[in-house]
Amino acid sequence: MRYSRFRRSLAAAGVAVLAAALLVLPAHPVTALANACGNPVLASNLNGWGSMDGGWVTRDPVGDLAGASWAFDTGGREFYMPQVGVTAGQTWTFSAQDRVVYGSGTARIVVEWYNSAGQYMTEQHGPLVSLPASTSTGGTWTPVSATFTAPAGATSAHVLQVGDFGSATGTNFKATRCDYQLGAVAPSDQAAVRHGWGTPVPGQSDEYNGTAVDLTKWGLFGADPGQTTGCSAGYNGHGQRCASQTTQGGGYLSVTGTADGRTGGLYSRMRHFRYGRVEVRERAVPLTDNGGRAYHAVPLLWPENDADYVNAEIDFAERDVASSAVYLFVHHGGTQTHCSITVDSTQFHNYAVDWQPSSVKWYVDGNLVCTVNASIDRYNSTNGGAQMDMFPPSGTLMRPARQDVDWIRMYPNAHTQYR
């Protein structure tokens, strides 16, 4: 039988720290509305786009962003996007995809409101969004977005962007795919939707809408393949992993941990893959406050050869149950790199990884949190987004908890291979 032993990345000493992104990310509704931006992808010209600070501007080709073949490019740090007519009291969400080359920093949406006489009235500023460094041949496109309400008397909105790249010189500030939505509609909280990953692979994904776990796709910790009963030793020999603790119903897959150390989880029986994208909607909640120790919850990808975890594992939402600090750990080359984010992990969030030949990108609720530059060339499988472990020794009182998974979806990228 194959069970992930799953080392405790959080307990390991001497890990390499990539970054810590301390953000609180709300869940957003997914709503498809007409885009009111007049020239969103600069399909044939620069109409509606221009510099605010005298920087040079060009229309550059794009080859790595779904839905866009062209982008606005400026050597400056302030530019305008197409204007849009508004009515006082309307709520608008203005968004675009940004990239900075030869530098890094932040960008934000700014909207200036004008009246029917064309007179400037006031302006509002959106939140700062971090833009990582990219290169002339590739890098990261980052969504920049803000929601505003048109003030009394406003009839048009002039949508601007302002970048801050510190002391960097010679930067290229790029943007495309502007999206203006009437109504309090924020970008999708799914990385796959926001970044155009396409359709998930059915044979590598599960919506968990049935009344029992699909044993053709998953094995239950504690049971032989295809079976639903049995127990085995838990993580590091602590407690037990029992098949009875992993259930499906009501649209969720659930793993329940008891006070005496019985927990569970899944392992994949699906086709192994190398490189690709995986997104899971998941939460983990304490069930009672009995003074016990917290269980540890994580969705992860682990290698085809379990013993090779130090070179080929991606833990993409690791934390103690109810902890506000959620971690990505990438095990590669005998070491590990991690970054973290602050969220309410007792609520559903979407955690995603984009595994490329030389990097792993981590997304939470559609936002890029960090990129780990690491090579993993092994074939991997997934535990289905549901694994809870008992870290303390057997006999320790545990705080009962439940991990719920709404769905898990796998998307191929340009490098995906199957075995």
MIGUDREN-616342 format. One record per residue (C-alpha): y, z, x; residue in three letters. Coordinates in nm, 3 decimals, padded with zeros to 5 digits, m for minus. Layout:
{site {Y Z X} 'Ala'}
...
***
This chain:
{site {00.000 00.000 00.000} 'Met'}
{site {00.357 m00.069 00.114} 'Arg'}
{site {00.607 00.210 00.078} 'Tyr'}
{site {00.945 00.224 00.245} 'Ser'}
{site {00.961 00.539 00.455} 'Arg'}
{site {01.337 00.492 00.455} 'Phe'}
{site {01.501 00.679 00.741} 'Arg'}
{site {01.807 00.885 00.678} 'Arg'}
{site {02.088 00.671 00.809} 'Ser'}
{site {02.341 00.937 00.712} 'Leu'}
{site {02.165 01.196 00.924} 'Ala'}
{site {02.127 00.978 01.233} 'Ala'}
{site {02.345 01.070 01.528} 'Ala'}
{site {02.549 00.829 01.735} 'Gly'}
{site {02.588 00.555 01.475} 'Val'}
{site {02.853 00.287 01.526} 'Ala'}
{site {03.131 00.321 01.273} 'Val'}
{site {03.275 m00.009 01.160} 'Leu'}
{site {03.536 00.099 00.905} 'Ala'}
{site {03.606 00.341 00.624} 'Ala'}
{site {03.771 00.201 00.312} 'Ala'}
{site {03.894 00.484 00.094} 'Leu'}
{site {03.951 00.318 m00.239} 'Leu'}
{site {03.880 00.407 m00.598} 'Val'}
{site {03.771 00.095 m00.782} 'Leu'}
{site {03.773 00.079 m01.163} 'Pro'}
{site {03.526 m00.127 m01.358} 'Ala'}
{site {03.687 m00.439 m01.504} 'His'}
{site {03.595 m00.636 m01.815} 'Pro'}
{site {03.475 m00.988 m01.756} 'Val'}
{site {03.672 m01.227 m01.973} 'Thr'}
{site {03.710 m01.604 m01.931} 'Ala'}
{site {04.055 m01.727 m02.035} 'Leu'}
{site {04.263 m02.038 m01.966} 'Ala'}
{site {04.437 m02.039 m01.629} 'Asn'}
{site {04.814 m02.077 m01.672} 'Ala'}
{site {04.881 m02.150 m01.304} 'Cys'}
{site {05.009 m02.507 m01.293} 'Gly'}
{site {04.864 m02.623 m00.960} 'Asn'}
{site {04.587 m02.374 m00.877} 'Pro'}
{site {04.394 m02.554 m00.602} 'Val'}
{site {04.663 m02.793 m00.470} 'Leu'}
{site {04.437 m03.081 m00.566} 'Ala'}
{site {04.682 m03.357 m00.474} 'Ser'}
{site {05.014 m03.200 m00.364} 'Asn'}
{site {05.212 m02.882 m00.294} 'Leu'}
{site {05.393 m02.880 m00.628} 'Asn'}
{site {05.493 m02.526 m00.725} 'Gly'}
{site {05.415 m02.380 m00.382} 'Trp'}
{site {05.669 m02.316 m00.104} 'Gly'}
{site {05.807 m02.085 00.164} 'Ser'}
{site {06.044 m01.799 00.084} 'Met'}
{site {06.141 m01.723 00.445} 'Asp'}
{site {06.177 m02.065 00.603} 'Gly'}
{site {05.828 m02.079 00.751} 'Gly'}
{site {05.659 m02.415 00.792} 'Trp'}
{site {05.421 m02.518 00.512} 'Val'}
{site {05.124 m02.754 00.494} 'Thr'}
{site {04.843 m02.842 00.254} 'Arg'}
{site {04.519 m02.774 00.441} 'Asp'}
{site {04.159 m02.872 00.361} 'Pro'}
{site {03.916 m02.597 00.255} 'Val'}
{site {03.539 m02.618 00.303} 'Gly'}
{site {03.414 m02.265 00.242} 'Asp'}
{site {03.554 m02.151 m00.094} 'Leu'}
{site {03.387 m02.250 m00.420} 'Ala'}
{site {03.617 m02.439 m00.655} 'Gly'}
{site {03.884 m02.522 m00.399} 'Ala'}
{site {03.918 m02.810 m00.151} 'Ser'}
{site {04.280 m02.745 m00.053} 'Trp'}
{site {04.496 m02.444 00.029} 'Ala'}
{site {04.864 m02.367 00.081} 'Phe'}
{site {04.934 m02.275 00.445} 'Asp'}
{site {05.252 m02.129 00.593} 'Thr'}
{site {05.365 m01.989 00.924} 'Gly'}
{site {05.585 m01.744 00.734} 'Gly'}
{site {05.502 m01.423 00.551} 'Arg'}
{site {05.658 m01.480 00.211} 'Glu'}
{site {05.589 m01.769 m00.026} 'Phe'}
{site {05.604 m01.861 m00.393} 'Tyr'}
{site {05.335 m01.993 m00.623} 'Met'}
{site {05.389 m02.191 m00.948} 'Pro'}
{site {05.618 m02.036 m01.210} 'Gln'}
{site {05.497 m01.963 m01.563} 'Val'}
{site {05.677 m01.917 m01.898} 'Gly'}
{site {05.639 m01.574 m02.058} 'Val'}
{site {05.742 m01.374 m02.363} 'Thr'}
{site {05.874 m01.019 m02.343} 'Ala'}
{site {05.599 m00.762 m02.389} 'Gly'}
{site {05.317 m00.987 m02.272} 'Gln'}
{site {05.078 m00.854 m02.007} 'Thr'}
{site {04.989 m01.096 m01.728} 'Trp'}
{site {04.741 m01.078 m01.440} 'Thr'}
{site {04.836 m01.296 m01.141} 'Phe'}
{site {04.571 m01.362 m00.875} 'Ser'}
{site {04.493 m01.586 m00.579} 'Ala'}
{site {04.248 m01.614 m00.289} 'Gln'}
{site {04.411 m01.539 00.050} 'Asp'}
{site {04.325 m01.574 00.417} 'Arg'}
{site {04.517 m01.494 00.737} 'Val'}
{site {04.437 m01.672 01.064} 'Val'}
{site {04.536 m01.539 01.408} 'Tyr'}
{site {04.616 m01.197 01.269} 'Gly'}
{site {04.526 m00.939 01.007} 'Ser'}
{site {04.716 m00.711 00.772} 'Gly'}
{site {04.801 m00.688 00.404} 'Thr'}
{site {04.932 m00.900 00.120} 'Ala'}
{site {05.059 m00.825 m00.228} 'Arg'}
{site {05.166 m01.011 m00.541} 'Ile'}
{site {05.534 m00.977 m00.636} 'Val'}
{site {05.672 m01.111 m00.964} 'Val'}
{site {06.039 m01.180 m01.031} 'Glu'}
{site {06.143 m01.195 m01.397} 'Trp'}
{site {06.410 m01.440 m01.520} 'Tyr'}
{site {06.584 m01.476 m01.858} 'Asn'}
{site {06.648 m01.788 m02.067} 'Ser'}
{site {06.969 m01.860 m01.872} 'Ala'}
{site {06.774 m01.870 m01.550} 'Gly'}
{site {06.921 m01.542 m01.429} 'Gln'}
{site {06.724 m01.301 m01.215} 'Tyr'}
{site {06.649 m00.976 m01.402} 'Met'}
{site {06.416 m00.754 m01.198} 'Thr'}
{site {06.098 m00.762 m00.995} 'Glu'}
{site {05.768 m00.573 m00.978} 'Gln'}
{site {05.525 m00.527 m00.688} 'His'}
{site {05.145 m00.524 m00.702} 'Gly'}
{site {04.913 m00.316 m00.482} 'Pro'}
{site {04.860 m00.389 m00.114} 'Leu'}
{site {04.536 m00.572 m00.038} 'Val'}
{site {04.381 m00.573 00.312} 'Ser'}
{site {04.330 m00.914 00.473} 'Leu'}
{site {04.082 m00.918 00.765} 'Pro'}
{site {04.130 m01.148 01.061} 'Ala'}
{site {03.988 m01.499 01.024} 'Ser'}
{site {03.965 m01.794 01.262} 'Thr'}
{site {04.065 m02.157 01.244} 'Ser'}
{site {03.702 m02.249 01.168} 'Thr'}
{site {03.615 m01.983 00.910} 'Gly'}
{site {03.651 m01.628 00.792} 'Gly'}
{site {03.717 m01.432 00.478} 'Thr'}
{site {03.884 m01.535 00.155} 'Trp'}
{site {04.011 m01.222 m00.018} 'Thr'}
{site {04.122 m01.192 m00.383} 'Pro'}
{site {04.478 m01.061 m00.423} 'Val'}
{site {04.573 m00.960 m00.776} 'Ser'}
{site {04.821 m00.761 m00.984} 'Ala'}
{site {04.888 m00.700 m01.354} 'Thr'}
{site {05.240 m00.672 m01.500} 'Phe'}
{site {05.413 m00.653 m01.838} 'Thr'}
{site {05.709 m00.888 m01.901} 'Ala'}
{site {06.029 m00.688 m01.964} 'Pro'}
{site {06.265 m00.737 m02.258} 'Ala'}
{site {06.454 m01.065 m02.230} 'Gly'}
{site {06.215 m01.224 m01.980} 'Ala'}
{site {06.124 m01.589 m02.036} 'Thr'}
{site {05.975 m01.687 m01.699} 'Ser'}
{site {05.785 m01.527 m01.413} 'Ala'}
{site {05.830 m01.638 m01.053} 'His'}
{site {05.509 m01.535 m00.876} 'Val'}
{site {05.542 m01.460 m00.504} 'Leu'}
{site {05.325 m01.328 m00.225} 'Gln'}
{site {05.440 m01.109 00.063} 'Val'}
{site {05.229 m01.057 00.374} 'Gly'}
{site {05.256 m00.800 00.652} 'Asp'}
{site {05.068 m00.882 00.972} 'Phe'}
{site {05.237 m00.634 01.201} 'Gly'}
{site {05.342 m00.767 01.539} 'Ser'}
{site {05.107 m01.068 01.527} 'Ala'}
{site {05.271 m01.402 01.603} 'Thr'}
{site {05.159 m01.755 01.527} 'Gly'}
{site {04.979 m01.650 01.208} 'Thr'}
{site {04.868 m01.886 00.934} 'Asn'}
{site {04.905 m01.729 00.588} 'Phe'}
{site {04.689 m01.923 00.342} 'Lys'}
{site {04.628 m01.908 m00.033} 'Ala'}
{site {04.461 m02.110 m00.307} 'Thr'}
{site {04.293 m02.076 m00.648} 'Arg'}
{site {04.592 m01.910 m00.815} 'Cys'}
{site {04.489 m01.773 m01.155} 'Asp'}
{site {04.735 m01.655 m01.421} 'Tyr'}
{site {04.576 m01.480 m01.717} 'Gln'}
{site {04.762 m01.374 m02.031} 'Leu'}
{site {04.639 m01.030 m02.135} 'Gly'}
{site {04.526 m00.730 m01.935} 'Ala'}
{site {04.242 m00.924 m01.777} 'Val'}
{site {04.150 m00.832 m01.423} 'Ala'}
{site {03.924 m01.040 m01.198} 'Pro'}
{site {03.553 m01.000 m01.255} 'Ser'}
{site {03.398 m00.690 m01.102} 'Asp'}
{site {03.094 m00.894 m00.994} 'Gln'}
{site {03.108 m01.039 m00.643} 'Ala'}
{site {02.890 m01.329 m00.758} 'Ala'}
{site {03.136 m01.428 m01.031} 'Val'}
{site {03.454 m01.364 m00.836} 'Arg'}
{site {03.336 m01.551 m00.529} 'His'}
{site {03.145 m01.833 m00.696} 'Gly'}
{site {02.788 m01.761 m00.586} 'Trp'}
{site {02.641 m01.966 m00.868} 'Gly'}
{site {02.321 m01.890 m01.059} 'Thr'}
{site {02.082 m01.612 m00.953} 'Pro'}
{site {01.724 m01.702 m00.857} 'Val'}
{site {01.510 m01.588 m01.156} 'Pro'}
{site {01.203 m01.517 m00.945} 'Gly'}
{site {01.406 m01.290 m00.716} 'Gln'}
{site {01.610 m01.113 m00.987} 'Ser'}
{site {01.555 m00.876 m01.280} 'Asp'}
{site {01.773 m00.782 m01.579} 'Glu'}
{site {01.546 m00.486 m01.667} 'Tyr'}
{site {01.566 m00.561 m02.039} 'Asn'}
{site {01.197 m00.507 m02.117} 'Gly'}
{site {01.007 m00.197 m02.217} 'Thr'}
{site {00.805 m00.168 m01.895} 'Ala'}
{site {00.849 m00.253 m01.528} 'Val'}
{site {00.745 m00.611 m01.444} 'Asp'}
{site {00.451 m00.543 m01.213} 'Leu'}
{site {00.438 m00.906 m01.103} 'Thr'}
{site {00.775 m00.850 m00.934} 'Lys'}
{site {00.765 m00.482 m00.842} 'Trp'}
{site {00.528 m00.214 m00.724} 'Gly'}
{site {00.583 00.151 m00.815} 'Leu'}
{site {00.608 00.410 m00.540} 'Phe'}
{site {00.295 00.624 m00.558} 'Gly'}
{site {00.074 00.352 m00.712} 'Ala'}
{site {m00.133 00.062 m00.584} 'Asp'}
{site {00.007 m00.289 m00.652} 'Pro'}
{site {m00.020 m00.370 m01.022} 'Gly'}
{site {m00.091 m00.008 m01.116} 'Gln'}
{site {00.120 00.250 m01.303} 'Thr'}
{site {m00.033 00.583 m01.201} 'Thr'}
{site {m00.056 00.780 m00.882} 'Gly'}
{site {00.153 00.980 m00.635} 'Cys'}
{site {00.210 00.966 m00.261} 'Ser'}
{site {00.400 01.173 m00.008} 'Ala'}
{site {00.777 01.145 m00.034} 'Gly'}
{site {01.028 01.063 00.237} 'Tyr'}
{site {00.923 01.220 00.567} 'Asn'}
{site {00.643 01.398 00.380} 'Gly'}
{site {00.890 01.584 00.158} 'His'}
{site {00.797 01.618 m00.210} 'Gly'}
{site {00.617 01.336 m00.387} 'Gln'}
{site {00.684 00.982 m00.499} 'Arg'}
{site {00.506 00.934 m00.832} 'Cys'}
{site {00.474 00.616 m01.037} 'Ala'}
{site {00.544 00.814 m01.355} 'Ser'}
{site {00.900 00.882 m01.235} 'Gln'}
{site {01.001 00.512 m01.252} 'Thr'}
{site {01.047 00.376 m01.606} 'Thr'}
{site {01.218 00.093 m01.789} 'Gln'}
{site {01.378 00.092 m02.135} 'Gly'}
{site {01.708 00.059 m02.318} 'Gly'}
{site {01.823 m00.214 m02.079} 'Gly'}
{site {01.784 m00.004 m01.763} 'Tyr'}
{site {01.541 00.072 m01.488} 'Leu'}
{site {01.543 00.447 m01.419} 'Ser'}
{site {01.408 00.676 m01.147} 'Val'}
{site {01.403 01.047 m01.231} 'Thr'}
{site {01.385 01.328 m00.976} 'Gly'}
{site {01.263 01.672 m01.081} 'Thr'}
{site {01.347 02.021 m00.958} 'Ala'}
{site {01.014 02.050 m00.776} 'Asp'}
{site {01.061 01.735 m00.566} 'Gly'}
{site {00.889 01.460 m00.766} 'Arg'}
{site {01.078 01.131 m00.752} 'Thr'}
{site {01.003 00.758 m00.739} 'Gly'}
{site {01.128 00.407 m00.679} 'Gly'}
{site {01.025 00.043 m00.648} 'Leu'}
{site {00.910 m00.195 m00.379} 'Tyr'}
{site {00.926 m00.574 m00.405} 'Ser'}
{site {00.620 m00.790 m00.461} 'Arg'}
{site {00.833 m01.102 m00.471} 'Met'}
{site {00.869 m01.375 m00.214} 'Arg'}
{site {01.025 m01.259 00.112} 'His'}
{site {01.354 m01.421 00.209} 'Phe'}
{site {01.580 m01.446 00.512} 'Arg'}
{site {01.956 m01.461 00.450} 'Tyr'}
{site {02.105 m01.459 00.103} 'Gly'}
{site {02.312 m01.257 m00.140} 'Arg'}
{site {02.201 m00.962 m00.349} 'Val'}
{site {02.403 m00.774 m00.611} 'Glu'}
{site {02.297 m00.468 m00.812} 'Val'}
{site {02.468 m00.273 m01.090} 'Arg'}
{site {02.368 00.091 m01.040} 'Glu'}
{site {02.456 00.457 m01.081} 'Arg'}
{site {02.295 00.795 m01.002} 'Ala'}
{site {02.371 01.108 m01.205} 'Val'}
{site {02.276 01.478 m01.182} 'Pro'}
{site {02.094 01.596 m01.495} 'Leu'}
{site {02.157 01.971 m01.468} 'Thr'}
{site {02.327 02.215 m01.234} 'Asp'}
{site {02.046 02.446 m01.126} 'Asn'}
{site {02.189 02.523 m00.784} 'Gly'}
{site {01.942 02.290 m00.614} 'Gly'}
{site {01.992 02.036 m00.336} 'Arg'}
{site {02.099 01.679 m00.415} 'Ala'}
{site {01.860 01.385 m00.412} 'Tyr'}
{site {01.953 01.078 m00.207} 'His'}
{site {01.990 00.742 m00.381} 'Ala'}
{site {02.004 00.391 m00.233} 'Val'}
{site {01.945 00.022 m00.304} 'Pro'}
{site {01.832 m00.158 00.011} 'Leu'}
{site {01.674 m00.456 00.179} 'Leu'}
{site {01.402 m00.375 00.428} 'Trp'}
{site {01.193 m00.592 00.660} 'Pro'}
{site {00.865 m00.761 00.583} 'Glu'}
{site {00.721 m00.543 00.860} 'Asn'}
{site {00.808 m00.186 00.754} 'Asp'}
{site {00.790 m00.058 01.113} 'Ala'}
{site {01.073 m00.292 01.215} 'Asp'}
{site {01.343 m00.115 01.014} 'Tyr'}
{site {01.555 m00.037 01.325} 'Val'}
{site {01.612 m00.412 01.365} 'Asn'}
{site {01.621 m00.539 01.010} 'Ala'}
{site {01.735 m00.315 00.725} 'Glu'}
{site {02.043 m00.327 00.502} 'Ile'}
{site {02.120 m00.015 00.293} 'Asp'}
{site {02.401 m00.120 00.063} 'Phe'}
{site {02.485 00.182 m00.154} 'Ala'}
{site {02.353 00.490 00.023} 'Glu'}
{site {02.466 00.842 m00.073} 'Arg'}
{site {02.369 01.181 m00.209} 'Asp'}
{site {02.360 01.182 m00.590} 'Val'}
{site {02.713 01.248 m00.726} 'Ala'}
{site {02.875 01.203 m00.384} 'Ser'}
{site {03.204 01.013 m00.388} 'Ser'}
{site {03.133 00.861 m00.044} 'Ala'}
{site {02.905 00.555 m00.068} 'Val'}
{site {02.785 00.385 00.250} 'Tyr'}
{site {02.667 00.051 00.382} 'Leu'}
{site {02.427 00.081 00.678} 'Phe'}
{site {02.314 m00.227 00.869} 'Val'}
{site {02.022 m00.166 01.107} 'His'}
{site {02.015 m00.430 01.379} 'His'}
{site {01.905 m00.458 01.741} 'Gly'}
{site {01.780 m00.100 01.754} 'Gly'}
{site {02.113 00.042 01.639} 'Thr'}
{site {02.308 00.068 01.315} 'Gln'}
{site {02.660 00.001 01.197} 'Thr'}
{site {02.815 00.149 00.886} 'His'}
{site {03.123 00.161 00.668} 'Cys'}
{site {03.203 00.352 00.349} 'Ser'}
{site {03.409 00.357 00.032} 'Ile'}
{site {03.511 00.629 m00.213} 'Thr'}
{site {03.403 00.571 m00.574} 'Val'}
{site {03.266 00.776 m00.863} 'Asp'}
{site {02.902 00.693 m00.796} 'Ser'}
{site {02.791 00.865 m01.119} 'Thr'}
{site {02.945 00.565 m01.301} 'Gln'}
{site {02.807 00.212 m01.286} 'Phe'}
{site {02.938 00.002 m00.998} 'His'}
{site {02.838 m00.337 m00.862} 'Asn'}
{site {02.720 m00.327 m00.500} 'Tyr'}
{site {02.658 m00.656 m00.320} 'Ala'}
{site {02.574 m00.792 00.024} 'Val'}
{site {02.612 m01.144 00.160} 'Asp'}
{site {02.364 m01.166 00.447} 'Trp'}
{site {02.440 m01.451 00.688} 'Gln'}
{site {02.277 m01.533 01.025} 'Pro'}
{site {02.545 m01.343 01.221} 'Ser'}
{site {02.707 m01.111 00.965} 'Ser'}
{site {02.665 m00.895 00.656} 'Val'}
{site {02.952 m00.871 00.408} 'Lys'}
{site {02.963 m00.574 00.170} 'Trp'}
{site {03.128 m00.589 m00.172} 'Tyr'}
{site {03.191 m00.313 m00.426} 'Val'}
{site {03.301 m00.417 m00.776} 'Asp'}
{site {03.378 m00.765 m00.649} 'Gly'}
{site {03.602 m00.646 m00.364} 'Asn'}
{site {03.513 m00.711 m00.002} 'Leu'}
{site {03.495 m00.369 00.166} 'Val'}
{site {03.386 m00.466 00.517} 'Cys'}
{site {03.202 m00.720 00.732} 'Thr'}
{site {02.940 m00.616 00.988} 'Val'}
{site {02.894 m00.869 01.267} 'Asn'}
{site {02.522 m00.843 01.334} 'Ala'}
{site {02.221 m01.074 01.356} 'Ser'}
{site {01.903 m01.002 01.158} 'Ile'}
{site {01.648 m01.282 01.172} 'Asp'}
{site {01.355 m01.109 00.998} 'Arg'}
{site {01.232 m01.183 00.647} 'Tyr'}
{site {01.333 m00.906 00.407} 'Asn'}
{site {01.242 m00.769 00.065} 'Ser'}
{site {01.422 m00.532 m00.172} 'Thr'}
{site {01.337 m00.209 m00.352} 'Asn'}
{site {01.503 m00.325 m00.674} 'Gly'}
{site {01.807 m00.104 m00.639} 'Gly'}
{site {01.614 00.212 m00.730} 'Ala'}
{site {01.501 00.460 m00.468} 'Gln'}
{site {01.566 00.834 m00.465} 'Met'}
{site {01.451 01.049 m00.174} 'Asp'}
{site {01.407 01.420 m00.110} 'Met'}
{site {01.560 01.508 00.226} 'Phe'}
{site {01.490 01.885 00.236} 'Pro'}
{site {01.133 02.007 00.306} 'Pro'}
{site {00.880 02.048 00.026} 'Ser'}
{site {00.934 02.368 m00.170} 'Gly'}
{site {01.316 02.333 m00.167} 'Thr'}
{site {01.473 02.356 m00.512} 'Leu'}
{site {01.616 02.014 m00.601} 'Met'}
{site {01.887 01.931 m00.852} 'Arg'}
{site {01.727 01.708 m01.119} 'Pro'}
{site {01.881 01.360 m01.119} 'Ala'}
{site {01.834 01.009 m01.252} 'Arg'}
{site {01.914 00.675 m01.092} 'Gln'}
{site {01.980 00.388 m01.336} 'Asp'}
{site {01.987 00.016 m01.256} 'Val'}
{site {02.133 m00.229 m01.508} 'Asp'}
{site {02.029 m00.541 m01.316} 'Trp'}
{site {01.962 m00.682 m00.969} 'Ile'}
{site {02.031 m01.050 m00.881} 'Arg'}
{site {01.959 m01.256 m00.575} 'Met'}
{site {02.163 m01.568 m00.491} 'Tyr'}
{site {02.085 m01.816 m00.212} 'Pro'}
{site {02.348 m01.904 00.044} 'Asn'}
{site {02.353 m02.204 00.276} 'Ala'}
{site {02.112 m02.034 00.518} 'His'}
{site {01.852 m01.888 00.280} 'Thr'}
{site {01.487 m01.936 00.373} 'Gln'}
{site {01.175 m01.814 00.195} 'Tyr'}
{site {00.829 m01.716 00.313} 'Arg'}
***
